[in-house]
Amino acid sequence: MKICFVPVLFLLFLASCNQGKKAEKEEKSIEYTQQIPEGARPMFDGKSLDGWQVTNFGTQGPVKVSEGKIVINMGDGCSGVNWLKDFPAINYELGLEARKTSGNDFFCGLTFPVNEQFCSLIVGGWGGPVVGLSTIDGADASDNETKVLRKFEPGVWYKINLQVNDSTIVATIDGETVVDFHYKDHKLGIRPEVSLSRPFGICTWMTTAEIRNIWYKRWSLK
């Protein structure tokens, strides 16, 4: 009697593939779980753009949600999303994680309210290294006192935190303070290119970026 081993080997091969796919799926589900601090309001569900809209800059690249991330693809200028739901104007804290996957300019431009004014935190601008606020007294982040230089590696996630109260704007990257600016007696502003990001938006400049774990907290006043 002739015994055929091919079906058995084939079944073993299929079982191995299914186990590999299952392990990969479980690994991804762990990697892309949203991580939001206690007491914070999540701004991204990891599955859709609920609460957001693609900002119609006119220069934007496509935006999609993939594996727990908002993927902002580069365009010919600004590309990004803006928040449609309630957002505080003062006394709040915001956090997110961002990474650059291609391009050489800012991969995270946060436009945010400061009472009746607006300002932008630029991360990785002017060819890649500049961090700072745009604008202060009409001067961009590359030309005002908040400017710092930092190297950002492609594919690396950076934790960005922003705090705004009635006198100060503080920003940290991976726990390191990069901006600590007392804005009283200064005029805050934004560049015309990001005016559609108000009141709160995230954009890039000719750069593809991924964003995840977006949240904010209101500070209760005593």
C-alpha positions as CSV (number, residue, x, y, z in Angstrom):
1,M,0.0,0.0,0.0
2,K,1.4,3.4,-1.0
3,I,1.3,6.1,1.7
4,C,1.2,9.7,0.6
5,F,2.8,12.2,3.1
6,V,2.1,15.4,1.0
7,P,-1.3,16.2,2.5
8,V,-0.1,15.8,6.0
9,L,2.9,18.1,5.4
10,F,0.6,20.6,3.7
11,L,-1.7,20.6,6.7
12,L,1.2,21.1,9.0
13,F,2.4,24.0,6.8
14,L,-1.1,25.7,6.9
15,A,-1.3,25.3,10.7
16,S,2.1,26.9,11.1
17,C,1.1,29.8,8.9
18,N,-2.1,30.3,10.8
19,Q,-0.2,30.3,14.1
20,G,2.2,32.9,12.7
21,K,-0.6,35.1,11.5
22,K,-2.4,34.8,14.9
23,A,0.8,35.7,16.8
24,E,1.4,38.7,14.4
25,K,-2.2,39.9,15.0
26,E,-1.8,39.6,18.7
27,E,1.5,41.5,18.6
28,K,0.0,44.3,16.6
29,S,-3.0,44.6,18.9
30,I,-0.7,45.1,21.8
31,E,1.6,47.5,20.0
32,Y,-1.2,49.8,18.8
33,T,-3.4,49.9,21.9
34,Q,-4.1,53.5,22.8
35,Q,-2.2,54.7,25.9
36,I,-4.0,57.6,27.5
37,P,-3.2,59.0,31.0
38,E,-5.8,58.6,33.8
39,G,-8.3,61.5,33.7
40,A,-7.5,62.5,30.1
41,R,-9.9,62.7,27.3
42,P,-8.9,60.6,24.3
43,M,-9.0,62.4,20.9
44,F,-8.4,59.4,18.7
45,D,-10.0,56.0,18.8
46,G,-7.2,54.3,16.9
47,K,-9.7,53.1,14.2
48,S,-11.2,56.2,12.5
49,L,-11.0,59.9,12.1
50,D,-14.1,60.4,14.3
51,G,-13.9,64.0,15.6
52,W,-11.4,65.0,13.0
53,Q,-11.5,66.3,9.4
54,V,-8.8,66.4,6.8
55,T,-7.7,70.0,6.6
56,N,-8.3,71.4,3.2
57,F,-5.1,73.3,2.8
58,G,-5.2,72.9,-0.9
59,T,-1.6,71.4,-0.8
60,Q,-2.4,68.4,1.3
61,G,-1.5,64.8,0.8
62,P,-3.9,62.0,1.7
63,V,-4.7,61.2,5.3
64,K,-5.7,57.7,6.5
65,V,-6.0,55.6,9.7
66,S,-3.8,52.5,9.8
67,E,-3.0,50.1,12.6
68,G,-3.8,52.6,15.4
69,K,-2.2,55.6,13.8
70,I,-3.2,58.7,11.8
71,V,-1.0,58.7,8.7
72,I,-0.5,62.1,7.3
73,N,1.1,61.8,3.9
74,M,3.2,64.6,2.5
75,G,1.8,67.0,0.0
76,D,3.2,70.2,-1.7
77,G,2.9,72.2,1.5
78,C,0.8,71.6,4.6
79,S,-1.1,68.3,5.2
80,G,-3.0,67.5,8.3
81,V,-6.2,67.2,10.3
82,N,-8.1,69.5,12.6
83,W,-10.3,68.8,15.6
84,L,-14.0,69.4,15.3
85,K,-15.2,68.7,18.8
86,D,-14.9,70.8,22.0
87,F,-11.4,71.9,23.0
88,P,-10.4,74.2,25.9
89,A,-9.0,77.7,25.2
90,I,-6.8,77.9,28.3
91,N,-5.6,75.8,31.3
92,Y,-5.1,72.5,29.6
93,E,-2.5,69.8,28.8
94,L,-2.2,67.9,25.5
95,G,-0.2,64.8,24.7
96,L,0.5,62.7,21.6
97,E,3.2,60.6,20.0
98,A,4.5,61.4,16.5
99,R,7.1,60.1,14.2
100,K,8.5,61.1,10.8
101,T,8.6,58.4,8.1
102,S,9.7,60.4,5.1
103,G,10.5,64.1,4.3
104,N,12.8,66.6,5.8
105,D,10.7,69.2,7.5
106,F,8.3,69.4,10.5
107,F,6.4,66.2,11.2
108,C,4.3,67.7,14.0
109,G,2.9,71.2,13.8
110,L,0.4,71.8,16.6
111,T,-1.9,74.8,16.2
112,F,-3.6,75.5,19.5
113,P,-5.7,78.2,21.3
114,V,-4.3,80.5,24.0
115,N,-7.4,82.4,25.2
116,E,-8.4,84.6,22.3
117,Q,-5.1,84.0,20.4
118,F,-3.6,81.1,18.6
119,C,-0.1,79.8,18.3
120,S,1.7,76.8,16.8
121,L,4.3,74.4,18.2
122,I,6.6,73.3,15.4
123,V,8.6,70.1,15.8
124,G,11.3,69.4,13.3
125,G,11.0,72.5,11.1
126,W,13.3,74.4,8.8
127,G,15.0,71.4,7.3
128,G,14.4,69.1,10.3
129,P,16.0,70.4,13.5
130,V,14.0,73.4,14.7
131,V,11.6,73.3,17.6
132,G,9.7,76.3,18.8
133,L,6.6,78.5,18.8
134,S,5.3,80.3,15.7
135,T,4.7,83.1,15.9
136,I,5.8,85.4,18.7
137,D,5.6,89.1,18.0
138,G,5.5,88.2,14.3
139,A,8.7,86.1,14.4
140,D,8.7,82.4,13.4
141,A,10.1,79.6,15.5
142,S,13.4,79.8,13.6
143,D,13.8,83.5,14.6
144,N,12.4,83.9,18.1
145,E,13.6,83.1,21.7
146,T,11.8,79.7,21.9
147,K,14.0,78.2,19.1
148,V,15.9,75.1,20.1
149,L,17.7,72.6,17.8
150,R,17.2,68.9,18.1
151,K,17.9,65.9,15.9
152,F,14.9,63.7,15.0
153,E,15.4,60.3,13.6
154,P,13.0,58.9,11.0
155,G,10.9,56.1,12.3
156,V,11.4,57.0,15.9
157,W,8.3,57.8,18.1
158,Y,8.6,61.0,20.1
159,K,6.3,61.8,23.0
160,I,5.2,65.4,22.7
161,N,3.4,67.2,25.6
162,L,2.0,70.8,25.6
163,Q,0.7,72.7,28.6
164,V,-1.0,76.1,28.3
165,N,-2.1,78.2,31.3
166,D,-2.9,81.9,31.7
167,S,0.7,83.0,31.6
168,T,2.9,80.2,30.2
169,I,3.3,77.8,27.4
170,V,5.4,74.7,28.2
171,A,6.3,71.9,25.8
172,T,8.3,68.8,26.4
173,I,9.6,66.0,24.1
174,D,10.3,62.7,25.7
175,G,10.1,64.4,29.1
176,E,12.7,67.1,28.2
177,T,11.5,70.7,28.3
178,V,12.0,72.3,25.0
179,V,9.7,75.4,25.4
180,D,9.0,77.3,28.6
181,F,7.7,80.7,27.5
182,H,5.9,83.4,29.5
183,Y,3.7,84.9,26.8
184,K,2.3,87.9,28.8
185,D,3.2,91.2,27.1
186,H,3.9,89.3,23.8
187,K,1.7,88.9,20.8
188,L,1.1,85.3,19.8
189,G,0.2,84.3,16.2
190,I,0.2,81.7,13.5
191,R,1.5,81.6,10.0
192,P,-1.2,82.0,7.3
193,E,-0.4,78.5,6.0
194,V,-1.9,76.9,9.1
195,S,-4.9,79.2,9.6
196,L,-7.3,76.4,8.8
197,S,-5.9,74.3,11.7
198,R,-7.7,76.5,14.2
199,P,-8.8,76.0,16.9
200,F,-6.7,72.9,17.2
201,G,-5.0,70.9,14.5
202,I,-2.0,68.8,13.6
203,C,-0.1,69.3,10.4
204,T,3.1,68.5,8.6
205,W,5.1,70.3,5.9
206,M,6.1,68.3,2.9
207,T,6.7,65.4,5.2
208,T,4.9,62.1,6.0
209,A,4.2,61.5,9.7
210,E,2.3,59.2,11.9
211,I,0.4,60.3,15.0
212,R,-1.1,58.2,17.8
213,N,-2.2,58.4,21.5
214,I,-3.7,61.8,21.3
215,W,-5.4,63.2,24.4
216,Y,-6.0,66.3,26.5
217,K,-6.8,67.3,30.0
218,R,-8.6,70.3,31.4
219,W,-7.1,71.9,34.5
220,S,-9.7,72.7,37.1
221,L,-9.3,76.2,38.6
222,K,-9.2,76.5,42.4
